[in-house]
Amino acid sequence: MLSRKFSPWHLVPFSWKYVRLRWQRRPVLVNFEVTMRCNAKCGFCDYWKTSPELKAQELDSFVDAAKAFDPMMITWTGGEPLLRKDLESLVGAVDRAIRTKYTALLTHGAMLTIERARALWDAGIGQFNISLDYPDERHDVARGIPGLARRILANAAAIRAEGMTVRFNTVIKDDNLDDIFPLVLEAERMGVGMNLSVYTDFKNGDTSHLLRAEHQARVEELVRELLAFKRRRRGIISNSDHYLASIPRYLRGEMTEPCLSGQDTVHIDPYGGIRRCPDFPADGHWSEYAGYAPIKCDRCFYACRGEAQAPLRPNRFLDLVASA
């Protein structure tokens, strides 16, 4: 699903840039973590415990890093990036600094109004990725923000109606397996996209929502439903067919491929540090980047890990050119 800022012909310059970055062994996606602060209180994440005093150490520009990496894709994330009152300035400066890039914002959605969305869209954001794990009050409880699910659904519809691109980022957990496909159908009804990842306890050791052996049969059934949906309706689920089909294999412990996320994607934190994965510590300043070798790590099956090892097949292009 392409942003509404682009047309199918834009795949030509994007493809050239992708080939160049891969040939140069440079990251295709750079995640700018503009803050580690967050006003949600998710049990699986400790960002909300970040000291407010660290705000003073947050970078006031990511332009130099953007120019150095010149990635094809940029995600503005956190923490909760909308806590940065200067976010529009940060986005606009990077948007002017490099060409041929696809820019997204990842947010929990509580602070995303139609007015802020329009300002960020005008600054350079091409897609709003909003976290949504449940369609009801369970999401409010999980994030520690009353009324959040209702607010997300209403604002996503309003933002989409204004001609902007919206995608739900949904984590597959032990207690929302029966909600995933209905959420896909709701996304289709709303004309928005959806990206799925598998829950991990890597962030802080919270094992309460891990998928276990007793969920295997239901997960395999869900994957069949999702792949069948994709065959008849491209453009809603942004995950590759390969990623979805690999989820049961990962849960069975059969995955032997090394993790490539540090090659295709990197994270630059609010203080200038670089890391291969959002759950790894920083390895020094981003200017010292010398590449990451593949590693054996099965602590997660995030989409970033799974998509990095997904082969380029014709159905990936069908996903891109299809419209939500």
N, C-alpha and C positions, 0 to 999 in steps of 0.2 A: 504494500500500500504506500504509494508516494504521497508526500505532502501536496496539498493543493497549490503550493507555490511552484510546483514542477509539472511538466508534461512528459509523456513517454519518451520524447526525443532527447530529454536530458540524460537518459541512460547512456548515451554515447559518451559525453564528456566524463560522466561518473565512471564508466567502464574503463576509460583510458587512465583516469587517476587511480582507480583500484589496481590496475595492472602495474602501473609505475610504483605504487607504494609496496606492493607485494614483491616486485623485482628488487627494490631497494631494501627490502626487509624492514620497512617502517610501519608503525601502527596505522591501521585503517581508521580506527575509532579512538578518539581521545575523550575521556571523561573529565570535565572540569568540576571538581568538588569545591564549590565556592564557600562552603561553611560546613563545619561538623555539628553546628548547633541545630536543634530541632525542637518544635513545640508539640510534637506527638509523643506518646509514651508507649511505644511498641515493646512487647515483652521480648522479642527476638533481637532487639537492637538497642545499643546503649548510647546512641548519639545524643539523646535527650539529656544525658548526664554531663555533656560537655560544658565546661566552665564558661560562663558569659565573658570572663576576662580574656578568653582567647579571641574574641571578636577583634580586638585591637591588632592581632597578628595576621589577620586575613589579608590576602593579596588584594590590591586595588586595581590590578590589571592582569589579564591572561594573554595579552596580545603577543608578547615575546614568545611564549610557549606555543601559541597557535602558529606563528610564523615559522618557528623552528620545526615543528612536526608537520604542518600543512596537511592535516588529515582530511579524509573524505567525509567523515562523520564526526560530529561533536555533540556530546550530551552534557548539559548543564545540570548538575545534581548536587547532593549534599550527603548528610544532613538535609535540611529543608531549604532549598535555594531561595524561596520567596521571602525568607527572613532577611535577605540582603536587599536593602532599600535601593542600592545602586545597581541592581541586577540588570536593568535595562541598559545602563551605561556599559557594563561589562560585556553584555551580549552584542551591543551595537559596535563597540570598538573591534571585537574579534570578527564580526560580520564584514566590516570594512577592510580588515587586514588580509584576509585570504579569500580565494575564489573556489568555486566548485566544491561546496560542502553542504551536507545535510545536517541541520541543527535541530536538536530536540531538547525539551525540558522535562525532567523527572521530578514530580512533586506529589505530596500526599493529598493535595487538593483543597485543604481547608482554607487556604488563603487566596485561592485562585478565583478572582472575580472576572466578570466579562471585561471590565475596564482594564484590569491588569493584564489579562490575556491579550487584548488588542494592543496595548503598549509594547508587550514583549514580542508579539507577532510583527509589529512594525519595526522593532529593533533588529529582528533577524531570526527569531524562533520559527521553525517550520512545522513543529509537531509538539503537542502537549501530551506527555505520558503521565497518567494519573493512576496511582496505586489503588486497586479495588479488589479485595479478596473475598468479600461476601456482599450480597445484594441488599443487606438489611442491617439492623442494629448490631449484629455480631461484629461488623466492621468497625462500628463506633467503639465498641468495647475493646477490640484488639488494638486500636490505635489510640485509645484514651481521649477521643474527641467526640462528645455528644452530637448527634445529628449529622455525622460526617457522610455516611453513605447517601442519605437523601440529598445533601448539598452537592456531592460529587455528581450524582445522576442529573440533577437539575442544571448545574453549571456546565456539564459536558454537553448537554443538549443545546444550551444557549450558545456556547462557544462554537459548536458545530453549525448551528443555524446562521452564525455570522460568517461562515465560509472558511473557518479555520479547521485544522486537522487535529483530531483527538484520538488517543489510544489508551485503553486500560492496560495497566501492568498488573497481572494477577498471579499470585503465588499458589501453586497446588499444595494443599495441606491435607492432613489426615481427616479433618472435619469439614472440608468444603468440596469433596469429590463430587457430590451430587449437585453442587451449585455451579460447577465450571461450565457445563454445556448450556444451561439456562442463561448464564452470563454472556456466553458467545451469541446466543440468539437475541439477547437484549442489545448487545453491541451491534448486531446486524440491523435490528429494528431502528436503532438510533443513527446508523450510518457512521459508526466509529470503528476503530480497529481494536485489536486485542493481542497482547503478548503474554505468553505463559512461561513461568519458571517453576522449578521444583524447590520446595522449602529445604533450607539447610540450617543446622545449628552452629555453623561456623562463626557467626558474629560474636555470640556470647555464651554458647553452650546450652541454649534453651532447646531441649529435645522434645518439648511437649507437642509439636505439630509434625514430627517426622513421619514420613510414609514408611510403613513396616511390612513385614512379610504378609500379614493378614489383609493388607490393602492391595496386594499384587493383582488379584483377579479383577477388582474394580478399576484399578488403574489401566489395565490392559483393555478393558471394555471402554473406558473413557477415551483412550488413545484411538481406538477403532472409530468411535463416534466423531472425534475431531478430524481424523484423516478423511473420513467419508464426507464430512461437511466441507472440507477444503476441496475435495474433488468436484463438488457441485457448486461451490461458492468461494472463489478466490477473492482476496482483498480484505477479508475481515481478520483472520488469524495471521499474524505476521511471522510466526515461527516457521522455519522450514519443515517440510515433511520429514526430513532426516532427523531433526531434533525431536519432534514428537514421537517418531517411531523408536527412538533410542531410549526414551524414558523407562520403559519396562526393563530393558537390558541393564540400564544403570542401577535400577532398584534390585535386580537380581545379583548385582556384584560382578557382572560379566564384562564391564568396560575395562579395556586394557590400554586404550589410546592415551597418550600423554596430553596434558592440558596445554593448549596453545594460546590461551587468552593473553598472556604477557607479550606475545608476538603481534597479534592483531589488534589488541586493545590495551591501553594503559590508563591509569588514573593519576591525575595530578591533584594533590590535596590543597586545602586553603592556604598552606604555608609554603608551597612550592615543592613539596616532596613528591616523588614519583613512586608508584607501586604497580605491580603486575595485576593486582586483583583488589577489589574493595575490601576484602577481608585479610589482606596481608599488610605487614608494616611497610612504611616507606623505605626505599633503598638509597636515599640521598636526594639531592636537588635534581629537578627535571633536566637541567642543563648538562648533567653528568650521564644522561641516558646512553647506554651502550648496547641496548638490546637485551632480550630475555630468552634464555634457552627453554625449550619445553620441559615440563616437570611431571612427575608422577604424583598426581593429587586427585583424590576422589572425594574430597570433603564436600563438594557441591556438584549440582548439575544445573547451575544457572544457565540461562539462555546464552550469556556471553561465552561460557565455556563450550556449550554444545554447538553454537553456530560457528565458532571458530574452527571446529573440526568437521563441519558439514561440507560435503562436496558441492561444487557448482553444477547444478542440474537445471534443465529447462523449466521445471516447476518453480524455481526461485525467481526467474524472470516473470513468470505468470503472476506470482505473488506481488511483484513490484508494480507491474502495469495495471493490475486489476484495481478497481475503484471500490472503496467502502460505500 
